[in-house]
Amino acid sequence: MAKIMVMDDDTALRETLCSLLREAGHEVIDASDGKQGLSLFAREPSDVVITDIRMPHVSGHDAILKLRNAFPDLKIIAMTGGGAVDKELYCEVAQKLGADRTLTKPFDPAELISTLHSLI
C-alpha cells in the first residue's frame, strides 16, 4: 500500500484520519501543521500528502506549492472546512497550486479512501 503523510492542526481529526488510513493498510506519518509536515517530508518522503488548508505556521496552500515545486509527481489531497472565505474557493486555490484532489469537511471516511485510491 501507500506511504501517506497527514498534515492537520486538528489533533482529533488527524488521529482519526491516521487510524482510518492504517486500518486500510497504509503506512502513515502525521504532522500537526505545514511547517512540521515539510520538515518531516524532507527526511522521510511519502507517496501521498493529505493536508488541511488552514493551519498555523505554514498553510496547506504554502505546503502544496512547496511540495509540488520540489516533487512534481507527488500526489496531494487538500481538505478544508472553510473559514474566512467559502470552502470551494479554498479548494479552487489548492488545485491551482497543485493539489490533485480536494475534499470539504466534513466528509465521509469512504470518500477519503475512494479519493486516495483514485490517485494510487
Buried (B, 14 or more C-beta within 10 A) or exposed (E): EBBBBBBBBBEEBBEBBBEBBEEBEBEBBBBBBBBBBBEBBEEEBBBBBBBBBBBEBBBBBBBBBBBBEEBEEBBBBBBBBBEEEEBEEBBEBBBEBBBBBBBBBEEEBEEBBEBBEEEE
